[in-house]
């Protein structure tokens, strides 16, 4: 048990350093650089080098103070990292938001109009063009929100299953490798939103040092692209899990499958049972 706890502590420490402390320490260092250079001398590296040399010279013969400073920088970096993750959570909420109506309706209407007015040379081209916007009629203000929502809509249409009630029971039946893939995909979406959170922090830093705006914009763009890829992957894996194991769910509940698969009628019966009157 001691060996296990020691190894767990080591992995948690490594994760803390890689996800929070180091990126936060870099941000802290750039904040200090920006305070020295400002907007006018934003690219004056000689001035920055001179300031860094003066700063390190101040601690040449004060090792204890240098160590305390290093600890303080790591602590500040961890705090900044937590702030970035908090902003990332806000970004993810925006990606997945479904309301309030006064805020989202205009964007939903715009996406629906684009979806309805799409043109294609034939049925396949029309479907492809529409799917690039959303796999089902848009009901969320963002592509990511609609991509994840489409899983429940498509599952209900194909199998008659009420996804919010069926998924927790299906999760229990999934093999470990399938669960791990889903967890990894969900973590990738969280990582993308956290990257966007860092982008927002760098945009804030740009009020003091304009080059940070370039880093902030790049992080936001990359975070958005990674978020779309992660959402698509998570949605595909979730829908695949239902396709492959919906029959196992039915059999586990004692529901016979005359056709060998879950039909919409059977799915509605299963959903009513799982809802328990809710």
N, C-alpha and C positions, 0 to 999 in steps of 0.2 A: 504493500500500500504506500509506503514512504517513497519507493522508487517511482510509482505511478504519479503521486502528487508532485514529486520533484520534476518529472518529465512534463507534466501538465503545466506547472508553473513556468518552466523554461519556454514552452511553446506560446503561452499567453504573453510572456515578456517579449518574445520575438515578434509576435503579432502586434503588440502595443507599439514597439519601436518602429516597425515597418509601416503601420497604418496611421499612426498619430504623431509620434515623437519626431521622426526624421522629416516628413513633409512639413510639420509645424515648425521645426527648427529652421528649415529653409525659408519658410515664410517670415519667421521672426528676423532672420538675418537680412532678408530683402527689405523688410520694413525699416530696419536700422540703416541700410544702405540708402533707401529712399529718403529718410530723414536727413541724411548727410548731403545728398545730391540735390534733392528737390526737382522741380520741373526744369528750371533754367539750365542746370548742369547735370541733367539726367544721365548723360553718357560720358561724363568726365571721369574715366576710370583712373586717371592719375590721382585725382583728388580722393577718390575712394581708397586707392591703395595707400596713400599717405595717411588717411584717417585710420585705416586698419593697422598700419605699422605703429602709429602713435598709441592706439588702443592696446595692442599686444605688449608694447614696451612698458605700459603702465603696470602690467601684471607679470613682468619678467621675474621679479624677485619676491613675488607674493603668491606662492603655489596654492595656499589654502583658499585665498580669494578667487584664484583662477578656477579651482575645482568647484567652489560654490557657485561661481558664475555659470560654469558649464551645466551644473545641475539645474540652475534657474532657467537657463535657455531651454533645456529639455522639458522642464515643467511647463514653461510658457508654450513650447511647441505642442505638448500634449493638450493643453487647454485650447490652443488654436485648432488642433485637429478635431477635438470634440465639437468646437463651434462649426467647423466645416461639415462634419457629419450631421449636425443639427440642421444646417442650411440644406444639406443634401436631402434630409427627410422632408423639408418643405418643398424642394424641387420635385421629389417623388410624389408628394401629395398633389401638386399641380398637374403632373403627368397623368395621374389616375383619377382626378377629381370628377365628380358627377354633378356637382351643384356648388353653391346655390344657383337657382335658375336665373336670377337677375345678372349673374356674372357669366354664366356659361351658355345661355340660350343663343346669344348672337353668334358665338363660335360654332355651336352645334348646327345652327341653321345654315351657316356658310359651308360647312363640311357636307351637309345633306344636299345642298344645292349642287355642289361640285359632283357628288356621287350620282345624283339623278341626271345631271346634264352631260355626263361623260359620253363621248361618241366612240364608236368602233366600227371597223370595216365589216366585221362579222361577229357572231355571238361570242367566240373565243376571245377576240380582241376586246370586245366590250367588257367581258368578265375580268380580263387581265387589267384593264384600265381602272375598273371599279375596285378591284382587290388592292390596287396600289394605294387607294384612299382608305378603304375599310373592307373587311370581308363580309360584313353585314351592314344594314342601314346604320349610318353613324348616329351615335347617341351620346358621345363624349366629345369634349372640346379638343382633345388631342389624339394623335394617331396611336400613341402608346395605350391610352385608355381604351380606345375602341378595339385595339388588337387583343387586349386581355379580356375585355367584355365579350368579344365574339366567341370565345371558347364556350361560355355558358349558353349563348344563343344557339350555336351550332350543335352542341351536345343535346340540348332540349329538342331541337328540330329533328335530329337523327334518331335519338333514342327515347325521347319523351322524359328524360331524367331532369329533375330539378337540381341543377349543378351545385348550388350552395349547400344543399342537404345531402346530396349523394357523395360529394368529394371527400368529406372527412371519413366516411365509412370506407370508401375506396382506398384512401391513403393507408388504412390499416392493413389492407390486403396486398399492397404493392411490395415487390421484392426489394431488398436493400439497394441493389444497384440502380433500380429505377428511382427510388427515393433520393439517392445521392445525386443523381443527375438533375433532379428537380430542385434540390437544395442548392446545388452549384449554379443553376440557371437563375434562381432567385437572388443568390448572393451577387451574381454579375449585374443584375438590375440595381441592387443597392449600391454596388461599387460605382456604377455609371452615374447615379444620382449624387453620390458623394463627390465624384470628380467635378460635377457641375457646381456643387457647393463650394469647392475650392475656387472654381472660376468666379463665383460671386465675391469671394473674399479678395481675390486679386483685382477685381474691378473696384472694390472699395479702396484698396491700396493705391489704385491709379489716381485718386484724388490728390495724393501726395507725390507720386512718382509715376509719370505717364507711361513708361514702358510696361508697367504692370498691366495696363489695359490690353496689351497684345497677348500676354499670357492668359489673362482672364477670358478674353474672347475665344482663344484657341481651346482652353479647357471646357468652356461651355459648348462649343461646336462638337468637340470630340465626345464629351459626355452625352450630348443629345444623340449622336450617331451610335455610340455604344449602348445607350438606353433603348433605342429602337431595335438594335440587334438582339439585346438581351430579352426584351419583351417578346419579340417574335419567337426566339428560341424557347422561352418559358411557355408560351402559348402552345407551340407545336408539341412540346414534350407533354404538357398537361392533357391536350386533346388525344395524343397518342396513347397515354396511359388509360384514358377512358375507352378508347377503341379496343385496346388489347385486354382490359380486365373488367369491363362492364359485365360480361357474362359471369365472371367469377363472383362479382358482387351479388348478382341475382341468385346464383346457386347457393351462396353463403346465407342468403336470406330465406332459402327454402322455396324459391320461385323456379318452377320448371320452365325450360326453354324448348318448346316443341320444334322451333325452327333452328335451334342451336345458337341463336343470338338474341339480343334484347331488341324487341320491336317497340315502336312508339307506344302502343297500347300497354305492353308490359312495363315499360319505363314509367308511364303515368301511374300505374298501380304501385310500383316500387316507391315512387316519389311521394305518393299520398301516405304510404306506410311510414316513410322516413320523416315526413313532416309532423306526424302525430297530432294532426289537427291544427298546426300552426299556420 
